[in-house]
Amino acid sequence: MALYLIGLPFAKTGFELAKRDSDAKVVLIEDGVYADASGFGEVYAVKEDVEKRGVASRIAGAKVIDYDELVDLIVDNKVVNFL
C-alpha cells in the first residue's frame, strides 16, 4: 500500500501510477487540490491548501485533513511523491 502525494504539475503522472495500485491512498496537497481525484478509493486533501485556494466545494469525496493527520499518513505508509 502506498500514499501518493499529488501536486501540480505532476498530477497526471501521479494519478496514472496510483491507478495501478489497488490499495492506493491519494493526498491532494498544495496546488494538487485543483486536480480531479475521482475514481480513487481513499482520497485526502490538506485543509490548509483547500482553504487557501477556496476550493472546498470542489473536493467532494475527499476527506479533508490537517497537517498532523498528514504526518500520521506519511509515517504509516510508503510514500510516492509527485510535488
N, CA, C and O atoms as a MOPAC input file, in Angstrom:
PM7 MOZYME 1SCF
protein

 N      0.84700 1    -1.17400 1     0.00000 1
 C      0.00000 1     0.00000 1     0.00000 1
 C      0.89100 1     1.23400 1     0.00000 1
 O      1.88300 1     1.29600 1     0.72600 1
 N      0.52800 1     2.21800 1    -0.82100 1
 C      1.33400 1     3.43000 1    -0.91200 1
 C      0.45600 1     4.66100 1    -0.77600 1
 O     -0.73600 1     4.64900 1    -1.08200 1
 N      1.08800 1     5.71100 1    -0.30800 1
 C      0.46100 1     7.01100 1    -0.16800 1
 C      1.03500 1     7.90200 1    -1.26400 1
 O      2.24200 1     8.14000 1    -1.30600 1
 N      0.18200 1     8.38700 1    -2.13900 1
 C      0.60700 1     9.21300 1    -3.26000 1
 C      0.32800 1    10.67800 1    -2.93100 1
 O     -0.82900 1    11.08200 1    -2.81100 1
 N      1.38300 1    11.46800 1    -2.78800 1
 C      1.24500 1    12.89900 1    -2.55400 1
 C      1.18600 1    13.57000 1    -3.92200 1
 O      2.16400 1    13.56400 1    -4.67000 1
 N      0.03300 1    14.14600 1    -4.23800 1
 C     -0.20200 1    14.67400 1    -5.57800 1
 C     -0.29000 1    16.19800 1    -5.55000 1
 O     -1.12300 1    16.77400 1    -4.85000 1
 N      0.57400 1    16.83000 1    -6.31500 1
 C      0.53800 1    18.27100 1    -6.52300 1
 C      0.63800 1    18.54700 1    -8.00900 1
 O      0.84300 1    17.63000 1    -8.80500 1
 N      0.49600 1    19.78800 1    -8.38000 1
 C      0.65900 1    20.15600 1    -9.78100 1
 C      2.11200 1    20.56800 1    -9.97700 1
 O      2.69900 1    21.07500 1    -9.02100 1
 N      2.71700 1    20.39700 1   -11.09600 1
 C      2.17900 1    19.98100 1   -12.39000 1
 C      2.27700 1    18.47600 1   -12.65600 1
 O      2.05300 1    18.03900 1   -13.78500 1
 N      2.60300 1    17.68600 1   -11.64600 1
 C      2.83200 1    16.25600 1   -11.86300 1
 C      1.62600 1    15.38000 1   -11.54300 1
 O      1.76900 1    14.16600 1   -11.40300 1
 N      0.45200 1    15.97100 1   -11.42700 1
 C     -0.75200 1    15.22700 1   -11.03400 1
 C     -1.08100 1    14.10800 1   -12.01600 1
 O     -1.40900 1    12.99900 1   -11.59700 1
 N     -0.99900 1    14.37700 1   -13.29600 1
 C     -1.36200 1    13.36600 1   -14.29400 1
 C     -0.51100 1    12.10700 1   -14.12200 1
 O     -1.04200 1    10.99700 1   -14.11000 1
 N      0.78900 1    12.27300 1   -13.99100 1
 C      1.69100 1    11.12700 1   -13.81200 1
 C      1.40100 1    10.41400 1   -12.49600 1
 O      1.36200 1     9.18400 1   -12.45000 1
 N      1.20000 1    11.17100 1   -11.44600 1
 C      0.89500 1    10.57500 1   -10.15000 1
 C     -0.37900 1     9.76100 1   -10.17200 1
 O     -0.42200 1     8.66100 1    -9.62200 1
 N     -1.42700 1    10.29000 1   -10.80500 1
 C     -2.69400 1     9.56500 1   -10.89900 1
 C     -2.55100 1     8.30100 1   -11.74000 1
 O     -3.13500 1     7.26900 1   -11.41000 1
 N     -1.78300 1     8.37300 1   -12.82100 1
 C     -1.57800 1     7.18200 1   -13.65400 1
 C     -0.92700 1     6.05300 1   -12.87000 1
 O     -1.32900 1     4.89700 1   -13.00000 1
 N      0.06100 1     6.37200 1   -12.07000 1
 C      0.71400 1     5.34600 1   -11.25700 1
 C     -0.19400 1     4.86700 1   -10.12300 1
 O     -0.24000 1     3.67300 1    -9.82800 1
 N     -0.90000 1     5.77400 1    -9.50300 1
 C     -1.79000 1     5.39800 1    -8.39900 1
 C     -2.91700 1     4.48000 1    -8.87700 1
 O     -3.36700 1     3.61600 1    -8.12400 1
 N     -3.37300 1     4.65500 1   -10.10700 1
 C     -4.43500 1     3.79700 1   -10.64100 1
 C     -3.99000 1     2.34300 1   -10.75600 1
 O     -4.82500 1     1.43800 1   -10.75200 1
 N     -2.69400 1     2.11400 1   -10.85600 1
 C     -2.16300 1     0.75100 1   -10.95500 1
 C     -2.03000 1     0.08200 1    -9.59200 1
 O     -1.76600 1    -1.11800 1    -9.50800 1
 N     -2.21200 1     0.84900 1    -8.53800 1
 C     -2.07300 1     0.35400 1    -7.16600 1
 C     -3.47400 1     0.22100 1    -6.57000 1
 O     -4.12700 1     1.22200 1    -6.27700 1
 N     -3.92700 1    -1.00600 1    -6.39300 1
 C     -5.29900 1    -1.23000 1    -5.91500 1
 C     -5.52300 1    -0.73900 1    -4.48800 1
 O     -6.66700 1    -0.54300 1    -4.07900 1
 N     -4.45900 1    -0.54000 1    -3.73400 1
 C     -4.57400 1    -0.06100 1    -2.35700 1
 C     -4.09400 1     1.38100 1    -2.19700 1
 O     -3.75800 1     1.80500 1    -1.09200 1
 N     -4.06300 1     2.12300 1    -3.28000 1
 C     -3.52500 1     3.48600 1    -3.24500 1
 C     -4.35000 1     4.40300 1    -2.34900 1
 O     -5.57900 1     4.34200 1    -2.30800 1
 N     -3.62500 1     5.24600 1    -1.64000 1
 C     -4.21600 1     6.37000 1    -0.92200 1
 C     -3.64600 1     7.61800 1    -1.58000 1
 O     -2.43600 1     7.71900 1    -1.78400 1
 N     -4.51200 1     8.56600 1    -1.91200 1
 C     -4.09200 1     9.77300 1    -2.61700 1
 C     -4.29100 1    10.97900 1    -1.71000 1
 O     -5.35700 1    11.16000 1    -1.12300 1
 N     -3.25100 1    11.80300 1    -1.60300 1
 C     -3.35200 1    13.05700 1    -0.85600 1
 C     -3.14700 1    14.20600 1    -1.83400 1
 O     -2.11000 1    14.29600 1    -2.49200 1
 N     -4.13900 1    15.07800 1    -1.92300 1
 C     -4.03600 1    16.28800 1    -2.73400 1
 C     -3.41900 1    17.36600 1    -1.85100 1
 O     -3.96500 1    17.71500 1    -0.80400 1
 N     -2.29000 1    17.88000 1    -2.28200 1
 C     -1.52800 1    18.82600 1    -1.46700 1
 C     -1.06600 1    19.98900 1    -2.33500 1
 O     -0.83000 1    19.82600 1    -3.53200 1
 N     -0.93800 1    21.16400 1    -1.72500 1
 C     -0.57200 1    22.39300 1    -2.42400 1
 C     -1.55000 1    22.61100 1    -3.58000 1
 O     -2.75900 1    22.50800 1    -3.37400 1
 N     -1.06300 1    22.90800 1    -4.79200 1
 C     -1.96300 1    23.13800 1    -5.92100 1
 C     -2.64000 1    21.85900 1    -6.42000 1
 O     -3.49800 1    21.91600 1    -7.30000 1
 N     -2.26200 1    20.71700 1    -5.86900 1
 C     -2.91400 1    19.45700 1    -6.21400 1
 C     -4.38800 1    19.43600 1    -5.84600 1
 O     -5.14200 1    18.61500 1    -6.36600 1
 N     -4.81100 1    20.33400 1    -4.95200 1
 C     -6.23100 1    20.37900 1    -4.58900 1
 C     -7.10700 1    20.80000 1    -5.77100 1
 O     -8.32700 1    20.64500 1    -5.72000 1
 N     -6.50100 1    21.32600 1    -6.82500 1
 C     -7.25200 1    21.67000 1    -8.03600 1
 C     -7.50700 1    20.44600 1    -8.91800 1
 O     -8.36700 1    20.49100 1    -9.79800 1
 N     -6.78300 1    19.37100 1    -8.69600 1
 C     -6.87200 1    18.17600 1    -9.54700 1
 C     -8.13600 1    17.36900 1    -9.25600 1
 O     -8.66200 1    17.39500 1    -8.14300 1
 N     -8.60500 1    16.66400 1   -10.25900 1
 C     -9.76700 1    15.78200 1   -10.12900 1
 C     -9.28700 1    14.39600 1    -9.71900 1
 O     -8.63600 1    13.70100 1   -10.49900 1
 N     -9.61000 1    14.00200 1    -8.49900 1
 C     -9.17100 1    12.70500 1    -7.98300 1
 C    -10.31000 1    11.70300 1    -7.92100 1
 O    -10.23700 1    10.72500 1    -7.17700 1
 N    -11.35700 1    11.93700 1    -8.69200 1
 C    -12.46900 1    10.99400 1    -8.68700 1
 C    -11.99700 1     9.65200 1    -9.24500 1
 O    -11.15100 1     9.59800 1   -10.13800 1
 N    -12.55300 1     8.58400 1    -8.70900 1
 C    -12.18100 1     7.26000 1    -9.15900 1
 C    -11.18900 1     6.55800 1    -8.25100 1
 O    -10.82900 1     5.40700 1    -8.49800 1
 N    -10.74800 1     7.23300 1    -7.21200 1
 C     -9.83900 1     6.62400 1    -6.24900 1
 C    -10.59800 1     6.34600 1    -4.96100 1
 O    -11.47700 1     7.11200 1    -4.56800 1
 N    -10.25000 1     5.24100 1    -4.30900 1
 C    -10.93700 1     4.85800 1    -3.08400 1
 C    -10.71500 1     5.82100 1    -1.93700 1
 O    -11.66200 1     6.42000 1    -1.42700 1
 N     -9.46300 1     5.96900 1    -1.53100 1
 C     -9.14900 1     6.84600 1    -0.40700 1
 C     -8.46400 1     8.10100 1    -0.92400 1
 O     -7.34200 1     8.05300 1    -1.42700 1
 N     -9.15700 1     9.22300 1    -0.79100 1
 C     -8.61300 1    10.49600 1    -1.23500 1
 C     -8.67000 1    11.47200 1    -0.06600 1
 O     -9.69200 1    11.61100 1     0.60500 1
 N     -7.55800 1    12.13300 1     0.15500 1
 C     -7.45500 1    13.13300 1     1.20600 1
 C     -7.02900 1    14.45400 1     0.56900 1
 O     -6.37400 1    14.47100 1    -0.47300 1
 N     -7.40900 1    15.55400 1     1.20600 1
 C     -6.97000 1    16.88000 1     0.77200 1
 C     -6.52900 1    17.65000 1     2.01000 1
 O     -7.20100 1    17.61400 1     3.04100 1
 N     -5.41500 1    18.33700 1     1.91000 1
 C     -4.87400 1    19.07500 1     3.04500 1
 C     -5.71300 1    20.34300 1     3.26800 1
 O     -5.85200 1    21.18700 1     2.38300 1
 N     -6.25800 1    20.44000 1     4.47400 1
 C     -7.19300 1    21.50300 1     4.83400 1
 C     -6.65300 1    22.90200 1     4.53200 1
 O     -7.35200 1    23.72400 1     3.94100 1
 N     -5.43000 1    23.16500 1     4.93200 1
 C     -4.85500 1    24.48800 1     4.73300 1
 C     -4.77900 1    24.84800 1     3.24700 1
 O     -4.98900 1    26.00200 1     2.87700 1
 N     -4.48000 1    23.86900 1     2.40400 1
 C     -4.39700 1    24.11800 1     0.96100 1
 C     -5.78600 1    24.31900 1     0.35300 1
 O     -5.96300 1    25.16000 1    -0.52800 1
 N     -6.75700 1    23.55800 1     0.81800 1
 C     -8.13800 1    23.70300 1     0.34400 1
 C     -8.67000 1    25.09300 1     0.69500 1
 O     -9.25000 1    25.77500 1    -0.14900 1
 N     -8.46700 1    25.50300 1     1.94500 1
 C     -8.96100 1    26.81000 1     2.38900 1
 C     -8.24000 1    27.95900 1     1.69800 1
 O     -8.87100 1    28.93100 1     1.28200 1
 N     -6.93100 1    27.85100 1     1.57600 1
 C     -6.13500 1    28.91300 1     0.95500 1
 C     -6.55200 1    29.15300 1    -0.49600 1
 O     -6.52000 1    30.28500 1    -0.97800 1
 N     -6.94300 1    28.08400 1    -1.18400 1
 C     -7.29300 1    28.18700 1    -2.60500 1
 C     -8.80200 1    28.29400 1    -2.83800 1
 O     -9.24000 1    28.44200 1    -3.97800 1
 N     -9.59200 1    28.22000 1    -1.77800 1
 C    -11.04100 1    28.40300 1    -1.89200 1
 C    -11.73500 1    27.34300 1    -2.72200 1
 O    -12.64900 1    27.65700 1    -3.48500 1
 N    -11.31600 1    26.08500 1    -2.58600 1
 C    -11.86800 1    25.02000 1    -3.42900 1
 C    -12.65300 1    23.96500 1    -2.63000 1
 O    -12.80800 1    22.83400 1    -3.08800 1
 N    -13.13900 1    24.32600 1    -1.46100 1
 C    -13.84800 1    23.35300 1    -0.61000 1
 C    -15.01300 1    22.69600 1    -1.34300 1
 O    -15.26800 1    21.50900 1    -1.13700 1
 N    -15.71400 1    23.42000 1    -2.17700 1
 C    -16.87100 1    22.85400 1    -2.89200 1
 C    -16.45700 1    21.87800 1    -3.98800 1
 O    -17.28200 1    21.08900 1    -4.44900 1
 N    -15.20300 1    21.91500 1    -4.41300 1
 C    -14.71300 1    21.03100 1    -5.48300 1
 C    -14.07700 1    19.75400 1    -4.95600 1
 O    -13.66600 1    18.90100 1    -5.74200 1
 N    -13.99100 1    19.61000 1    -3.65700 1
 C    -13.27600 1    18.48300 1    -3.06300 1
 C    -14.25500 1    17.41200 1    -2.58900 1
 O    -13.95700 1    16.68300 1    -1.64300 1
 N    -15.38400 1    17.31000 1    -3.21500 1
 C    -16.36800 1    16.29800 1    -2.82500 1
 C    -15.75500 1    14.90200 1    -2.90500 1
 O    -15.08900 1    14.56400 1    -3.88400 1
 N    -15.98000 1    14.10700 1    -1.88400 1
 C    -15.46600 1    12.74900 1    -1.86900 1
 C    -14.09800 1    12.61200 1    -1.23100 1
 O    -13.65100 1    11.49800 1    -0.95600 1
 N    -13.42900 1    13.72500 1    -0.99400 1
 C    -12.11800 1    13.68700 1    -0.34500 1
 C    -12.28300 1    14.01700 1     1.12700 1
 O    -13.07500 1    14.88200 1     1.50200 1
 N    -11.52800 1    13.32100 1     1.94800 1
 C    -11.50800 1    13.63700 1     3.37300 1
 C    -10.50400 1    14.76300 1     3.57900 1
 O     -9.33800 1    14.63600 1     3.20400 1
 N    -10.95000 1    15.85200 1     4.16700 1
 C    -10.07400 1    16.98900 1     4.41700 1
 C     -9.32000 1    16.72400 1     5.72200 1
 O     -9.92500 1    16.44700 1     6.75800 1
 N     -7.98800 1    16.81500 1     5.65100 1
 C     -7.13700 1    16.50200 1     6.79700 1
 C     -6.21800 1    17.67800 1     7.12600 1
 O     -5.90800 1    18.49700 1     6.26100 1
 N     -5.79100 1    17.74900 1     8.37500 1
 C     -4.82100 1    18.78000 1     8.75700 1
 C     -3.40800 1    18.19800 1     8.66900 1
 O     -3.23000 1    17.02900 1     8.32600 1
 N     -2.41100 1    19.02400 1     8.98100 1
 C     -1.03100 1    18.56900 1     8.83700 1
 C     -0.67200 1    17.44100 1     9.79600 1
 O      0.13300 1    16.57500 1     9.45300 1
 N     -1.25500 1    17.43700 1    10.99000 1
 C     -0.99000 1    16.34200 1    11.92200 1
 C     -1.45200 1    15.00600 1    11.34500 1
 O     -0.75200 1    14.00000 1    11.46200 1
 N     -2.62800 1    14.99900 1    10.72500 1
 C     -3.13900 1    13.77000 1    10.09900 1
 C     -2.28300 1    13.37400 1     8.90000 1
 O     -2.06800 1    12.18700 1     8.65600 1
 N     -1.79500 1    14.36100 1     8.15000 1
 C     -0.90800 1    14.08200 1     7.02100 1
 C      0.37500 1    13.40800 1     7.50400 1
 O      0.84000 1    12.44500 1     6.89300 1
 N      0.93600 1    13.90300 1     8.57800 1
 C      2.15700 1    13.30000 1     9.13000 1
 C      1.88800 1    11.85200 1     9.52600 1
 O      2.71200 1    10.97700 1     9.26100 1
 N      0.74800 1    11.59100 1    10.15600 1
 C      0.40500 1    10.21600 1    10.53500 1
 C      0.33600 1     9.31200 1     9.30900 1
 O      0.83700 1     8.18800 1     9.34100 1
 N     -0.27900 1     9.78900 1     8.23200 1
 C     -0.36900 1     9.00200 1     6.99800 1
 C      1.02100 1     8.73300 1     6.41700 1
 O      1.30500 1     7.62600 1     5.95900 1
 N      1.87500 1     9.74600 1     6.44100 1
 C      3.22600 1     9.59700 1     5.90400 1
 C      4.02600 1     8.57300 1     6.70700 1
 O      4.75200 1     7.76000 1     6.13600 1
 N      3.89200 1     8.61400 1     8.01600 1
 C      4.62700 1     7.68800 1     8.87700 1
 C      4.14100 1     6.25600 1     8.68700 1
 O      4.93400 1     5.31700 1     8.75000 1
 N      2.84600 1     6.08500 1     8.45600 1
 C      2.24700 1     4.75400 1     8.38700 1
 C      2.27000 1     4.09900 1     7.00900 1
 O      1.88500 1     2.93600 1     6.88200 1
 N      2.71100 1     4.81400 1     5.97500 1
 C      2.64100 1     4.29600 1     4.60900 1
 C      3.93300 1     4.56100 1     3.84500 1
 O      4.71500 1     5.44500 1     4.19500 1
 N      4.13500 1     3.77500 1     2.79400 1
 C      5.19500 1     4.06100 1     1.82900 1
 C      4.73500 1     5.28600 1     1.04500 1
 O      3.58700 1     5.34200 1     0.60500 1
 N      5.60400 1     6.24900 1     0.86900 1
 C      5.21900 1     7.49600 1     0.21600 1
 C      5.80000 1     7.58300 1    -1.19800 1
 O      6.98300 1     7.32700 1    -1.42100 1
 N      4.93300 1     7.95300 1    -2.14200 1
 C      5.33000 1     8.22400 1    -3.51400 1
 C      4.98000 1     9.68500 1    -3.76100 1
 O      3.81200 1    10.06800 1    -3.69400 1
 N      5.98500 1    10.49300 1    -4.04300 1
 C      5.83800 1    11.94500 1    -4.06400 1
 C      5.76400 1    12.48800 1    -5.48600 1
 O      6.65000 1    12.23700 1    -6.30300 1
 N      4.69400 1    13.23900 1    -5.77700 1
 C      4.53200 1    13.92700 1    -7.05600 1
 C      4.23800 1    15.38800 1    -6.82000 1
 O      3.15300 1    15.87200 1    -7.14000 1
 N      5.22000 1    16.10500 1    -6.24900 1
 C      5.06500 1    17.52200 1    -5.97400 1
 C      5.97600 1    18.32600 1    -6.85800 1
 O      5.99000 1    19.55400 1    -6.77500 1

